[in-house]
Amino acid sequence: MPYIKAHYHPFLFILITMCAMAELGLTAYLISVGNESQNWPSARYHSLLILFEFNAVWTTLFGAAYMLWIVDGAVHFLASIASSIIWLAITSVLWGAAAGMMHSTRTGGDCNWIPNSSGFVGEVSSCDQPQDLSVSRCRETLTVEAVGWVLFGLCALTLLASCLWIRTSKRSYSSSFYV
């Protein structure tokens, strides 16, 4: 029975890149709105949005470049499995740190204080919420954090899958010498 090679790696990178592009758009919007109104809940929140923006740009650029190198079939150092493992490790740390810090900074909870009938409204809730988060800002910030955790999980999963693929590939190579 011939050895079947797993080709999941490009699909995981496509998924990572697409999620990073979504995060890029959302954080760019939140930073733009915050800069226009000069109404930031806290300086830390503003800094974290910039960190999320950086992570999204980093992930989008490197994920897209990696995909182009794979599609092109180039045997480039930056398209190697070793460089992708290093990139995935760094990116996992960046996303995990950003999402963890956002979780401890974002005090709006799970936005359960927002009535279901409120919809997507930019008004401040009648009850004083920590950091004065509006209805839409609470949900958008919750989404930024959630996508950050998703990207952390995808990068960690891809890193783990890549390491397991290397391990099984080496085992198959070493066993072929004894046949």
C-alpha positions as a printed Julia matrix, in Angstrom:
179×3 Matrix{Float64}:
   0.0    0.0    0.0
   1.57   3.33  -1.02
   2.21   6.0    1.57
  -0.45   8.73   1.34
   0.89  12.18   2.02
  -1.2   14.65   4.02
  -1.7   17.95   2.23
  -3.49  19.82   5.02
  -0.7   22.34   5.54
  -1.73  24.79   2.77
  -5.39  24.68   3.86
  -4.5   25.52   7.45
  -2.37  28.41   6.24
  -5.25  29.65   4.06
  -7.57  29.5    7.08
  -5.04  31.32   9.27
  -4.55  34.01   6.62
  -8.29  34.52   6.09
  -8.95  34.83   9.84
  -6.07  37.29  10.14
  -7.55  39.38   7.34
 -10.88  39.49   9.19
  -9.09  40.56  12.38
  -7.16  43.16  10.41
 -10.35  44.75   9.12
 -12.08  44.76  12.5
  -9.14  46.2   14.43
  -8.47  48.81  11.75
 -12.11  49.88  12.02
 -12.01  50.04  15.83
  -8.76  52.02  15.81
 -10.15  54.42  13.2
 -13.4   54.99  15.12
 -11.5   55.45  18.38
  -9.07  57.92  16.83
 -11.91  59.95  15.31
 -13.86  60.21  18.55
 -10.82  60.27  20.86
 -12.95  58.16  23.19
 -10.81  55.24  24.32
 -12.0   53.2   27.32
  -8.37  53.07  28.5
  -4.85  53.56  27.18
  -4.23  49.83  27.6
  -7.23  48.99  25.41
  -5.89  51.31  22.69
  -2.43  49.71  22.91
  -3.92  46.22  22.74
  -5.87  47.09  19.61
  -2.6   48.24  18.05
  -0.98  44.93  19.1
  -3.87  43.02  17.51
  -3.46  45.11  14.37
   0.26  44.32  14.27
  -0.42  40.6   14.78
  -3.04  40.65  12.01
  -0.67  42.38   9.57
   2.18  40.02  10.55
  -0.01  36.95  10.09
  -1.59  38.15   6.84
   1.73  39.06   5.2
   3.64  35.95   6.19
   0.68  33.6    5.69
  -0.01  34.98   2.22
   3.69  34.92   1.29
   3.98  31.32   2.48
   0.93  30.37   0.43
   2.34  32.05  -2.68
   5.62  30.19  -2.26
   3.8   26.88  -1.9
   1.59  27.53  -4.95
   4.62  28.68  -6.94
   6.44  25.5   -5.93
   9.54  27.45  -4.99
  12.11  25.73  -2.87
  12.8   28.87  -0.9
  14.33  28.91   2.58
  11.35  30.85   3.93
   8.94  28.27   2.46
  10.63  25.36   4.22
   8.92  23.39   6.96
  11.53  24.54   9.48
  10.88  28.21   8.8
   7.13  27.65   8.94
   7.52  25.97  12.34
   9.53  28.93  13.63
   6.98  31.37  12.18
   4.07  29.39  13.67
   5.73  29.29  17.1
   6.31  33.06  17.12
   2.84  33.75  15.77
   1.2   31.45  18.34
   2.96  33.29  21.15
   1.92  36.68  19.74
  -1.74  35.68  19.37
  -1.88  33.91  22.74
  -0.34  36.88  24.53
  -2.6   39.41  22.8
  -5.79  37.41  23.38
  -4.86  36.74  27.01
  -4.13  40.4   27.69
  -7.35  41.45  25.95
  -9.29  38.98  28.11
  -7.95  40.54  31.29
  -8.34  44.13  29.98
 -11.79  43.88  28.43
 -14.14  44.27  31.38
 -17.41  44.17  29.49
 -17.76  40.47  30.29
 -19.58  38.44  27.69
 -21.83  41.43  26.86
 -24.77  39.72  28.6
 -25.77  43.11  30.03
 -26.94  44.06  26.52
 -30.63  43.36  25.88
 -31.32  41.14  22.89
 -33.53  43.8   21.32
 -30.73  46.39  21.28
 -29.25  45.35  17.95
 -26.16  47.14  16.71
 -26.45  50.48  18.46
 -23.63  52.85  19.37
 -25.31  54.32  22.45
 -24.01  53.88  25.95
 -26.01  51.5   28.09
 -28.19  53.0   30.8
 -26.33  51.02  33.44
 -22.79  52.24  33.93
 -20.51  49.58  32.53
 -16.81  49.37  33.3
 -14.78  51.38  30.8
 -18.03  52.85  29.43
 -18.28  50.31  26.61
 -21.1   50.93  24.18
 -23.29  48.11  22.94
 -21.49  47.8   19.62
 -18.04  48.34  21.1
 -18.58  45.56  23.64
 -19.56  43.09  20.94
 -16.78  44.21  18.6
 -14.19  43.94  21.35
 -15.5   40.51  22.27
 -15.16  39.55  18.6
 -11.56  40.85  18.48
 -10.71  38.68  21.47
 -12.55  35.65  20.07
 -10.83  35.85  16.68
  -7.52  36.27  18.52
  -8.15  33.02  20.41
  -9.19  31.3   17.17
  -5.95  32.43  15.49
  -3.94  31.27  18.51
  -5.64  27.87  18.28
  -5.17  27.58  14.52
  -1.49  28.49  14.74
  -0.93  26.06  17.62
  -2.83  23.3   15.76
  -0.84  23.9   12.58
   2.4   23.93  14.58
   1.49  20.66  16.27
   0.4   19.07  12.99
   3.63  20.18  11.29
   5.75  18.73  14.07
   3.82  15.45  13.98
   4.16  15.35  10.2
   7.94  15.76  10.49
   8.08  13.05  13.13
   6.07  10.56  11.06
   8.01  11.46   7.92
  11.34  10.77   9.62
  10.01   7.5   10.98
   8.91   6.4    7.51
  12.29   7.4    6.05
  14.25   5.54   8.72
  12.11   2.4    8.41
  12.64   2.34   4.63
  16.37   1.81   5.15
  15.78  -1.46   6.96
  13.56  -3.01   4.3
